[in-house]
Amino acid sequence: MSAQLRTRTELRDGQGVPSPKGACPAFFTSQRTRLNVGYNMYRLKFGVSLQEVRVWGQDVSTINRTTTPDNNGMMLHEAWAEMFLTDTTVKNKALSLKLGRQELVYDDQRLIGNLDWLQQGRRHDAAVLKYETKGWMLHVAGAFNQNKENASGTVYNSNPAGNYTSSTNGGNMYKSMQFLYAGKKLKSGNASFLFFTDQFSKYRMDTVNSSTVKTFEQGSWGRATTGFYLNNTFDKVGVTASAYYQFGKTATAQKLSAILLSGTFQYAFNKKVNAAAGVDYTSGGSKGATSNTFDPLYGTPHKLWGLMDYFYAANPFGKGGLTDYYIKAKYKTSDKFLLSTDLHQFNSAASIRTGDNQRNFGQEIDMVGNYSLTKQITIEGGYAHFFATPLLTSAAVKNVANAQANNNWAYVMINIKPDFLFK
């Protein structure tokens, strides 16, 4: 059994989206509280994670229920059982089936991740069949979502009520999904292949009382994403690369053909200092009736495309795609303290406006310090600054009128994770 109490105090002055000039910065503290229980026995693993997320002060101090239903942050984050179909006494290979609500984390979390930075995180109601050996892993998974126990039909409202977005980009929740993941352990890293499909509810737009209403129907539109990932270290040089192709239809029934390319080189100067440089490219725009805008599925954009969360987070930024040139450095002063600094140059992958070749979204600098007080207590502080261009704040991208060019975000996070072991 383990627990987590994580508080994060934030000063937001243009985080997520540039602020209008003269806007007052936001200041608040959010808290995640988790209680995790796991049990292992012969041919069975079982896990439950109870989670509550809140902002300090959202409930008055003498009330015994949340002020509004949307602020009710108590939920079941995980509840799963993993059954081993082969005997656990067999060495170096295992066939198992994991059922229930669970986190899915693969590779660098670019496409599939638990989005742990968000206090609520991400989880899936799914079944995952796993075959793993000493050097290989093969996972096949599937999920089928419904809003309730229906008497007939399988119509799914992909915009269920809730306080948070369903997917990485604030889009619709999938009606169903399936994926095949094959991974190979290398001498100093790993390589993998992914084929991921997700389906979205069909719908039509109706007019009710002079208002446009989305009505979901039977059936779905399907999308597929496939590609390769590599992460390996050669002497002091680390290489990470990935390439994915996306096709099928979007959640709005538009034909889709898009790509993601990523490459990073990392060099370790010594045990204390290392640096990296790389570029990420996600295609955007459209050609005729076909969308070329890549959607990074259900990943963790906060760790990849800037701490300000301007891109591929809950706040949209148009359909132009993204090119991110970055330099990153880490300095480990001791076993307890780590300092990180990232520099990003963000460009649109496609022209945003007709006849306009300007693509510069702006630059971002991120600085983070981590201090381990004990193995169970860590303190993290960070500051991010974004130099926004008029293109970023234009109506076709972030759509912020009279926006400020300099945007800031600062935070202090205390993470307490005690472990309790009972035998």
C-alpha positions in Angstrom: 0.0 0.0 0.0 1.2 3.5 -0.8 -0.1 7.0 -0.9 0.6 10.3 -2.5 -0.1 13.9 -1.5 1.0 16.4 -4.2 0.4 20.1 -3.9 1.2 22.6 -6.6 1.1 26.3 -6.1 1.0 28.2 -9.4 1.3 31.8 -10.6 -0.3 31.9 -14.1 0.3 35.0 -16.3 -0.4 33.6 -19.7 0.0 29.8 -19.1 -1.8 27.7 -21.7 -2.8 30.8 -23.8 -1.3 34.3 -23.9 -3.1 36.7 -21.6 -4.7 40.0 -22.8 -2.8 43.1 -21.8 -3.8 44.3 -18.4 -5.2 40.9 -17.3 -4.5 40.0 -13.6 -2.4 36.9 -13.0 -4.0 33.9 -11.4 -2.6 32.4 -8.2 -3.9 29.1 -6.6 -2.9 25.8 -5.0 -4.2 22.5 -6.3 -3.8 19.1 -4.5 -3.8 15.5 -5.6 -4.4 12.8 -3.0 -4.1 9.2 -3.8 -4.3 5.9 -1.9 -2.9 2.9 -3.8 -3.4 -0.7 -2.8 -1.7 -3.6 -4.6 -1.7 -7.3 -4.0 0.3 -10.0 -5.6 -0.3 -13.7 -5.3 0.1 -16.9 -7.4 -0.8 -16.0 -11.0 -2.6 -12.8 -10.0 -1.8 -9.1 -9.5 -4.5 -6.7 -8.3 -4.3 -2.9 -8.0 -6.6 -0.1 -6.9 -5.9 3.7 -6.8 -8.4 6.0 -5.2 -7.9 9.7 -6.1 -9.2 13.1 -5.1 -8.2 16.3 -6.9 -9.1 19.7 -5.6 -8.1 23.4 -5.5 -7.6 24.7 -2.0 -10.7 26.7 -0.9 -13.1 25.3 -3.6 -15.4 24.2 -0.7 -16.2 26.4 2.3 -14.7 25.1 5.5 -18.0 24.0 7.1 -19.7 22.2 4.2 -19.9 18.4 4.0 -20.2 18.2 0.2 -18.6 19.9 -2.8 -20.0 23.4 -3.7 -20.9 22.3 -7.3 -21.0 18.9 -9.0 -18.2 19.9 -11.4 -15.8 20.4 -8.5 -16.3 16.9 -7.2 -12.7 15.6 -7.6 -13.2 12.1 -5.9 -12.8 9.3 -8.3 -11.4 5.8 -8.9 -8.2 6.4 -10.9 -7.2 2.8 -11.3 -8.9 -0.6 -10.6 -7.4 -3.6 -12.4 -6.5 -7.2 -12.2 -3.7 -8.9 -14.1 -4.1 -12.7 -14.6 -1.1 -14.8 -15.6 -2.2 -17.3 -18.2 1.2 -19.1 -18.0 2.6 -20.4 -14.7 4.7 -17.8 -13.0 7.4 -20.4 -12.2 8.3 -20.4 -16.0 11.4 -18.4 -16.4 11.9 -15.4 -18.7 8.5 -15.5 -20.4 4.9 -14.6 -19.3 1.5 -14.4 -20.9 -1.0 -12.3 -18.9 -4.3 -10.4 -19.3 -4.8 -7.1 -17.5 -8.4 -6.0 -17.2 -10.0 -2.8 -15.8 -9.2 0.9 -15.4 -5.5 1.4 -15.8 -2.7 3.7 -16.9 -1.2 3.1 -20.3 2.5 4.2 -20.7 4.6 3.4 -23.7 8.0 4.6 -24.9 8.5 8.4 -24.3 4.8 8.9 -23.8 4.6 10.9 -27.0 1.5 9.0 -28.2 0.4 6.9 -25.1 1.1 8.2 -21.6 -0.5 8.7 -18.2 -0.3 12.5 -18.4 0.9 12.5 -14.8 1.6 16.3 -14.7 -2.1 17.0 -14.6 -3.3 16.4 -11.1 -6.0 14.1 -12.4 -3.8 12.2 -14.8 -5.1 9.9 -17.5 -6.4 6.3 -17.4 -8.3 4.0 -19.7 -11.0 1.3 -19.2 -9.4 -1.4 -21.3 -8.1 -5.0 -21.6 -4.4 -5.6 -22.4 -3.1 -9.0 -23.4 0.6 -9.2 -22.8 3.3 -11.6 -23.9 6.7 -10.8 -22.5 10.1 -12.5 -22.6 13.6 -11.4 -21.5 14.1 -9.4 -24.7 10.7 -8.9 -26.3 7.3 -7.6 -25.4 4.1 -7.9 -27.4 0.9 -6.1 -26.1 -2.6 -6.2 -27.7 -5.2 -4.0 -26.2 -8.8 -3.0 -26.7 -11.5 -0.8 -25.2 -15.2 -0.1 -25.9 -16.9 2.8 -24.2 -20.6 3.3 -23.3 -22.2 6.0 -21.2 -24.5 3.5 -19.4 -26.1 0.1 -19.5 -28.3 0.5 -22.5 -31.4 -1.6 -23.3 -30.5 -1.4 -27.0 -28.0 0.1 -29.3 -24.5 1.3 -28.8 -24.8 5.1 -29.3 -22.0 6.8 -27.3 -21.9 10.4 -26.2 -18.2 11.2 -26.8 -18.5 14.5 -24.9 -19.5 13.2 -21.5 -20.0 15.7 -18.6 -16.9 16.4 -16.6 -14.4 19.0 -15.5 -11.5 18.0 -17.7 -10.8 17.3 -21.4 -11.1 13.7 -22.6 -8.0 13.6 -24.9 -4.7 15.3 -25.3 -6.0 18.0 -27.5 -9.3 18.7 -25.8 -11.2 16.7 -28.5 -13.7 13.9 -28.3 -13.3 10.8 -26.2 -13.0 7.7 -28.4 -15.9 5.2 -28.6 -13.5 2.3 -29.0 -9.8 1.7 -29.5 -7.4 -1.1 -30.2 -3.6 -1.3 -30.5 -0.7 -3.6 -31.1 2.6 -2.8 -29.5 5.8 -4.7 -30.2 9.0 -3.8 -28.3 12.6 -5.1 -28.4 15.1 -4.4 -25.7 18.5 -3.2 -27.0 21.8 -3.2 -25.3 21.3 0.4 -24.0 17.7 1.2 -25.0 14.7 -0.1 -26.8 13.0 -0.1 -30.2 9.3 -0.5 -30.8 6.5 -0.7 -33.4 3.0 0.6 -32.7 -0.3 0.2 -34.6 -3.1 2.1 -32.9 -6.7 2.6 -34.0 -9.4 4.6 -32.4 -13.0 5.1 -33.4 -15.3 8.1 -32.8 -19.1 8.3 -32.6 -20.9 9.5 -35.8 -23.1 12.5 -35.3 -25.3 15.0 -37.1 -26.0 18.6 -36.4 -29.7 19.4 -35.7 -31.5 22.7 -35.1 -33.5 22.8 -31.8 -35.2 26.0 -30.7 -33.0 28.0 -33.1 -29.9 26.4 -31.6 -27.5 24.0 -33.2 -27.3 20.7 -31.3 -25.0 17.7 -31.9 -26.9 14.4 -32.0 -24.8 11.2 -31.8 -25.8 8.3 -34.0 -25.0 4.6 -34.4 -21.7 3.8 -36.0 -18.3 5.4 -35.9 -15.5 7.0 -37.9 -12.1 5.3 -37.6 -8.5 6.6 -37.4 -5.2 4.7 -37.4 -1.7 5.7 -36.3 1.3 3.5 -37.0 5.1 3.9 -36.8 8.4 3.2 -35.1 10.3 4.4 -32.0 14.0 4.0 -31.2 16.0 5.0 -28.0 19.6 3.9 -27.6 22.9 5.1 -26.2 26.2 4.7 -28.1 29.1 5.4 -25.8 28.2 8.9 -24.5 25.7 9.8 -27.2 22.1 9.0 -26.8 19.7 8.9 -29.8 16.0 9.0 -29.7 13.9 9.0 -32.9 10.4 8.2 -34.0 8.2 8.3 -37.1 4.5 7.8 -37.3 1.8 8.0 -40.0 -1.8 8.8 -39.3 -4.7 8.0 -41.7 -8.4 7.2 -41.9 -11.0 9.7 -40.7 -11.0 12.3 -37.9 -13.6 12.6 -35.2 -15.4 15.1 -37.6 -15.4 12.6 -40.5 -12.7 14.4 -42.5 -10.3 12.3 -44.5 -6.8 12.2 -42.8 -3.2 11.8 -43.9 -0.6 13.1 -41.5 2.9 12.4 -40.1 5.0 12.9 -37.0 8.8 12.9 -37.1 11.1 13.4 -34.1 14.8 13.2 -33.5 17.0 14.0 -30.5 20.7 13.7 -29.9 21.9 13.7 -26.2 25.5 13.9 -25.0 26.8 13.2 -21.5 29.8 15.4 -20.7 30.2 13.7 -17.4 28.0 12.2 -14.6 26.7 15.7 -13.7 26.1 17.4 -17.0 24.4 16.4 -20.2 22.8 18.3 -23.0 20.4 17.5 -25.9 19.3 19.0 -29.2 16.5 18.0 -31.4 13.5 18.7 -33.5 9.8 17.5 -33.5 7.6 17.8 -36.5 3.9 17.2 -36.6 2.3 18.0 -40.0 -0.6 20.4 -40.3 -2.9 22.1 -42.8 -5.0 20.4 -45.4 -4.9 19.5 -49.1 -8.3 19.6 -50.7 -10.8 17.7 -48.5 -7.9 15.8 -46.7 -6.6 17.0 -43.3 -2.9 16.8 -42.8 -3.1 17.7 -39.1 -1.4 15.1 -36.9 -3.1 14.4 -33.5 -0.6 12.9 -30.9 -3.3 10.7 -29.5 -3.3 10.3 -25.7 0.3 11.3 -24.9 2.0 13.6 -22.4 2.6 16.9 -24.2 3.8 18.7 -21.1 7.1 16.9 -21.1 7.7 17.4 -24.8 6.3 20.7 -26.2 7.1 23.2 -23.5 5.9 23.6 -19.9 3.6 26.5 -20.9 1.3 23.9 -22.5 0.6 26.1 -25.6 0.6 23.1 -28.0 -1.2 19.8 -27.9 -2.6 20.4 -24.4 -6.2 21.5 -23.5 -5.9 24.8 -25.3 -6.1 24.5 -29.2 -3.7 26.3 -31.5 -5.3 25.9 -35.0 -4.7 23.3 -37.6 -1.2 24.2 -38.8 0.7 21.6 -37.0 4.0 22.3 -35.2 7.7 22.3 -35.6 9.7 22.5 -32.4 13.5 23.1 -32.4 14.9 22.7 -28.9 18.0 22.6 -26.8 18.0 21.0 -23.3 20.5 20.8 -20.5 20.6 19.1 -17.1 23.0 19.7 -14.3 23.1 17.3 -11.3 24.8 19.2 -8.6 24.4 16.3 -6.1 22.4 13.2 -5.4 19.6 15.4 -4.1 19.5 18.4 -6.5 18.9 18.5 -10.3 18.6 21.7 -12.4 17.1 21.6 -15.9 16.9 24.3 -18.6 15.1 24.0 -22.0 14.9 26.4 -24.9 12.3 26.0 -27.6 11.7 27.7 -31.0 8.1 27.0 -32.1 6.9 27.3 -35.7 3.8 26.4 -37.5 4.4 23.3 -39.8 2.0 24.8 -42.4 1.2 28.3 -43.5 -1.6 29.6 -41.3 -3.0 32.3 -43.6 -3.4 32.4 -47.3 -0.4 34.1 -48.9 1.4 34.4 -45.6 4.7 32.4 -45.2 5.2 33.6 -41.6 5.3 30.6 -39.3 7.0 31.8 -36.2 4.9 31.2 -33.0 7.6 32.3 -30.6 10.2 31.1 -28.2 10.0 29.5 -24.7 12.5 29.1 -21.9 11.8 26.6 -19.1 13.8 26.2 -15.9 13.1 23.5 -13.3 14.9 22.6 -10.1 14.3 19.3 -8.2 15.4 18.7 -4.6 15.0 15.4 -2.8 14.6 16.0 0.9 14.1 12.2 1.4 13.2 9.3 -0.8 9.6 10.0 0.0 9.6 13.8 -0.2 10.6 15.9 -3.2 10.3 19.6 -3.8 10.2 21.0 -7.3 10.1 24.6 -8.5 9.9 25.9 -12.0 9.6 29.0 -14.2 8.6 29.3 -17.8 8.5 32.4 -20.1 7.0 32.5 -23.6 7.8 35.3 -26.1 4.7 35.3 -28.2 4.4 36.6 -31.8 1.4 38.2 -33.4 0.9 35.0 -35.4 0.4 33.0 -32.3 -2.2 35.3 -30.9 -4.0 35.8 -34.2 -7.6 34.7 -34.8 -6.4 31.6 -36.8 -4.3 30.3 -33.9 -4.9 31.3 -30.2 -7.4 34.1 -31.0 -6.4 36.5 -28.2 -7.2 40.2 -28.8 -4.7 42.8 -27.5 -2.5 40.0 -26.2 0.7 40.6 -24.2 3.9 39.5 -25.9 5.6 38.2 -22.7 3.9 35.5 -20.8 5.0 33.8 -17.5 4.3 30.8 -15.3 5.9 29.8 -12.0 5.1 27.0 -9.6 6.3 25.2 -6.5 5.3 21.5 -6.1 5.7 19.3 -3.0 5.4 15.6 -3.7 5.0 13.3 -0.7 4.8 9.5 -1.5 5.0 7.3 1.6 5.1 3.5 1.1 3.5 1.1 3.5 4.4 -2.6 3.2 2.4 -5.2 4.9 3.2 -8.9 5.0 
